[in-house]
Amino acid sequence: MRIGVFGGTFDPVHLGHLILAEQCREQGRLDQVLFVPAARPPNKGDDAITPFLHRVEMLALAVAGHPGFAVDPLEKERAGPSFTVDTLAELHRRHPGDEFWLLLGSDTLADLPHWREPARIAELAGLMVVERPGTTVPETGFGRLQRVQSPRIDISSRDLRRRVAEGRSIRYLVPRAVEAYIQDKHLYRV
């Protein structure tokens, strides 16, 4: 199987994430896209992050009904920061013989050389890259790279959290079930 791995904080998941994943699934001929929420993102420092189980539940609601999408909470049990290289190694252990593709925005790809064991990441997965607003897909020296065209959707989780805290609408920026979950659980309120 060809499996796309889409990691991130997803705090909260939004339509931009889902559109990127669907474009990668379709253009990259992926059998499945695994959304892998980071339990302890190494790049977030001491920033407050919504509890892992809430983020997993919002992802499950967002991908419900799409047979090509799944949520894998494998990071939940891992001690320490959620490094991509460790996630990919664990996925290879669980799914021997499958071909993995790491889904990235071009803004994230530019930082890849600074991640833990970038050469090992490139051994474990191809890189499926979507151009993000304000950036282009740079050439890298890392293994397989496939460019994916996608509508430019400029939605950020940070902005969504701010909107909720200010009592503003997030309708049509997140799936309706995610919006209802945020309201029901009183997430992102100050």
Secondary structure in CASP SS format (residue, H / E / C, confidence):
PFRMAT SS
TARGET T0000
AUTHOR 0000-0000-0000
METHOD secondary structure of the structure
MODEL  1
M C 1.00
R E 1.00
I E 1.00
G E 1.00
V E 1.00
F E 1.00
G E 1.00
G E 1.00
T C 1.00
F C 1.00
D C 1.00
P C 1.00
V C 1.00
H C 1.00
L H 1.00
G H 1.00
H H 1.00
L H 1.00
I H 1.00
L H 1.00
A H 1.00
E H 1.00
Q H 1.00
C H 1.00
R H 1.00
E H 1.00
Q H 1.00
G C 1.00
R C 1.00
L C 1.00
D C 1.00
Q E 1.00
V E 1.00
L E 1.00
F E 1.00
V E 1.00
P E 1.00
A C 1.00
A C 1.00
R C 1.00
P C 1.00
P C 1.00
N C 1.00
K C 1.00
G C 1.00
D C 1.00
D C 1.00
A C 1.00
I C 1.00
T C 1.00
P C 1.00
F H 1.00
L H 1.00
H H 1.00
R H 1.00
V H 1.00
E H 1.00
M H 1.00
L H 1.00
A H 1.00
L H 1.00
A H 1.00
V H 1.00
A C 1.00
G C 1.00
H C 1.00
P C 1.00
G C 1.00
F E 1.00
A E 1.00
V E 1.00
D C 1.00
P C 1.00
L H 1.00
E H 1.00
K H 1.00
E H 1.00
R C 1.00
A C 1.00
G C 1.00
P C 1.00
S C 1.00
F C 1.00
T H 1.00
V H 1.00
D H 1.00
T H 1.00
L H 1.00
A H 1.00
E H 1.00
L H 1.00
H H 1.00
R H 1.00
R H 1.00
H C 1.00
P C 1.00
G C 1.00
D C 1.00
E E 1.00
F E 1.00
W E 1.00
L E 1.00
L E 1.00
L E 1.00
G E 1.00
S H 1.00
D H 1.00
T H 1.00
L H 1.00
A C 1.00
D C 1.00
L H 1.00
P H 1.00
H H 1.00
W C 1.00
R C 1.00
E C 1.00
P H 1.00
A H 1.00
R H 1.00
I H 1.00
A H 1.00
E H 1.00
L H 1.00
A C 1.00
G E 1.00
L E 1.00
M E 1.00
V E 1.00
V E 1.00
E C 1.00
R C 1.00
P C 1.00
G C 1.00
T C 1.00
T C 1.00
V C 1.00
P C 1.00
E C 1.00
T C 1.00
G C 1.00
F C 1.00
G C 1.00
R C 1.00
L E 1.00
Q E 1.00
R E 1.00
V E 1.00
Q C 1.00
S C 1.00
P C 1.00
R C 1.00
I C 1.00
D C 1.00
I C 1.00
S C 1.00
S H 1.00
R H 1.00
D H 1.00
L H 1.00
R H 1.00
R H 1.00
R H 1.00
V H 1.00
A H 1.00
E C 1.00
G C 1.00
R C 1.00
S C 1.00
I C 1.00
R E 1.00
Y C 1.00
L C 1.00
V E 1.00
P C 1.00
R H 1.00
A H 1.00
V H 1.00
E H 1.00
A H 1.00
Y H 1.00
I H 1.00
Q H 1.00
D H 1.00
K H 1.00
H C 1.00
L C 1.00
Y C 1.00
R C 1.00
V C 1.00
END
